[in-house]
Amino acid sequence: MRFLVLGLALPALLCATACAGPGTLRRPAGPDASPRPARPSAASEGAPRPAGPTTAPSAAGLCARIVAHWSREALDGGTYGDYQSMGLSNGQYEILRDVVDAARPVRRRQGTAAANRLIDRQARAGCAARYRHGTPSAGPWS
């Protein structure tokens, strides 16, 4: 029973201490103490702040990044592996196979840099075509 109570109280305690950001008021210990602004940490003082809101990559952009990454891995290692362990859908895996098949002869004839450029181009094109109408709706692994 003690562990259950501790298990429920611990997240609340962590949130109460960790959720307070720089500049928030913290109550010092003791009955007579008054609240005072928290000092920013040394790490947060020199940390760059984002210029504005960031947006998540599009489905096609995310697909292109992951297909290009695994295409390079497959080209270097010579094996494809299981598409689900790569975090790919079946459709994304088909794009990967096409990209790697096209990149192999380019790497032999023109070198790794040319193969990497081809991988980037074909991954972008294949994923753009796949997601041109939005996310495929035939299921999560389609």
Wavefront OBJ file of the C-alpha trace (Angstrom):
o trace
v 0.000 0.000 0.000
v 2.886 2.377 0.763
v 4.218 1.914 -2.767
v 0.826 2.722 -4.292
v 0.588 5.997 -2.370
v 4.197 6.852 -3.247
v 3.529 5.898 -6.866
v 0.600 8.336 -6.993
v 2.311 11.128 -5.065
v 5.623 11.041 -6.924
v 4.324 12.325 -10.297
v 2.488 15.173 -8.539
v 5.636 16.103 -6.631
v 7.767 15.987 -9.765
v 5.324 18.136 -11.676
v 5.122 20.664 -8.874
v 8.896 21.041 -8.801
v 9.780 20.563 -12.469
v 6.863 22.357 -14.130
v 7.803 25.741 -12.710
v 9.820 27.556 -15.354
v 12.140 30.562 -15.116
v 10.504 33.663 -13.709
v 7.750 31.836 -11.851
v 7.188 32.492 -8.204
v 8.418 29.879 -5.804
v 7.481 29.802 -2.164
v 10.597 29.622 0.012
v 10.626 27.299 2.992
v 9.503 28.624 6.325
v 6.356 30.256 7.712
v 7.597 33.909 7.504
v 9.153 33.730 4.055
v 7.595 35.713 1.233
v 7.486 34.595 -2.402
v 10.237 35.861 -4.684
v 10.953 35.427 -8.381
v 13.064 32.396 -9.258
v 16.520 33.000 -10.714
v 17.021 31.605 -14.198
v 19.542 28.811 -14.311
v 22.901 29.323 -15.999
v 21.906 26.861 -18.707
v 18.723 28.761 -19.591
v 20.422 32.193 -19.652
v 22.686 31.328 -22.592
v 20.326 28.978 -24.385
v 19.084 30.228 -27.767
v 15.369 30.806 -27.985
v 13.374 29.834 -31.064
v 12.470 32.766 -33.311
v 8.829 31.768 -33.535
v 6.486 28.839 -33.474
v 7.819 25.735 -35.173
v 5.687 23.532 -37.333
v 5.754 19.790 -37.548
v 7.028 18.343 -40.802
v 4.414 17.285 -43.316
v 3.635 13.605 -43.761
v 5.482 13.662 -47.104
v 8.464 15.460 -45.558
v 8.682 13.020 -42.672
v 8.349 10.099 -45.090
v 11.163 11.492 -47.267
v 13.490 11.896 -44.272
v 12.940 8.405 -42.923
v 13.024 6.734 -46.354
v 16.262 8.558 -47.233
v 17.824 7.559 -43.910
v 16.965 3.879 -44.223
v 17.869 3.889 -47.917
v 21.404 4.957 -47.002
v 21.545 2.300 -44.301
v 20.340 -0.377 -46.716
v 22.769 0.785 -49.408
v 25.699 0.656 -46.973
v 24.688 -2.603 -45.307
v 23.315 -4.468 -48.278
v 20.230 -5.678 -46.369
v 16.759 -4.253 -46.027
v 15.594 -5.665 -42.717
v 12.023 -5.612 -41.519
v 10.070 -2.513 -42.551
v 8.183 -2.375 -39.268
v 11.393 -2.336 -37.243
v 12.448 0.668 -39.351
v 9.183 2.435 -38.510
v 8.021 2.342 -42.125
v 4.674 1.459 -43.591
v 4.474 -1.081 -46.385
v 4.060 1.741 -48.920
v 7.075 3.627 -47.565
v 9.080 0.413 -47.715
v 8.184 0.028 -51.386
v 9.563 3.523 -51.994
v 12.736 2.561 -50.108
v 13.253 -0.552 -52.241
v 12.863 1.462 -55.447
v 15.241 4.156 -54.182
v 17.930 1.661 -53.146
v 17.617 -0.254 -56.418
v 18.192 3.010 -58.321
v 21.038 4.159 -56.052
v 23.187 1.012 -56.304
v 24.374 1.473 -59.921
v 24.783 5.229 -59.401
v 27.078 4.611 -56.444
v 29.139 2.122 -58.484
v 29.508 4.486 -61.455
v 29.524 7.938 -59.853
v 30.297 7.487 -56.161
v 28.535 7.816 -52.828
v 27.826 11.562 -53.063
v 25.912 11.107 -56.321
v 24.009 8.159 -54.846
v 23.060 10.241 -51.794
v 21.739 13.047 -54.005
v 19.694 10.513 -55.959
v 18.372 9.010 -52.708
v 17.229 12.435 -51.512
v 15.558 13.287 -54.832
v 13.791 9.965 -55.241
v 12.707 9.737 -51.597
v 11.166 13.235 -51.855
v 9.475 12.425 -55.174
v 8.174 9.026 -54.035
v 6.843 10.362 -50.759
v 5.313 13.443 -52.392
v 3.443 11.156 -54.795
v 2.358 8.867 -51.960
v 1.000 11.711 -49.796
v -0.275 14.050 -52.547
v -3.885 13.457 -51.439
v -3.124 13.369 -47.707
v -2.414 10.376 -45.536
v -3.267 7.013 -47.133
v -6.399 5.650 -45.497
v -6.084 1.925 -46.111
v -4.700 1.358 -42.598
v -1.673 2.260 -40.505
v 0.756 -0.065 -42.302
v -0.415 0.565 -45.855
l 1 2 3 4 5 6 7 8 9 10 11 12 13 14 15 16 17 18 19 20 21 22 23 24 25 26 27 28 29 30 31 32 33 34 35 36 37 38 39 40 41 42 43 44 45 46 47 48 49 50 51 52 53 54 55 56 57 58 59 60 61 62 63 64 65 66 67 68 69 70 71 72 73 74 75 76 77 78 79 80 81 82 83 84 85 86 87 88 89 90 91 92 93 94 95 96 97 98 99 100 101 102 103 104 105 106 107 108 109 110 111 112 113 114 115 116 117 118 119 120 121 122 123 124 125 126 127 128 129 130 131 132 133 134 135 136 137 138 139 140 141 142
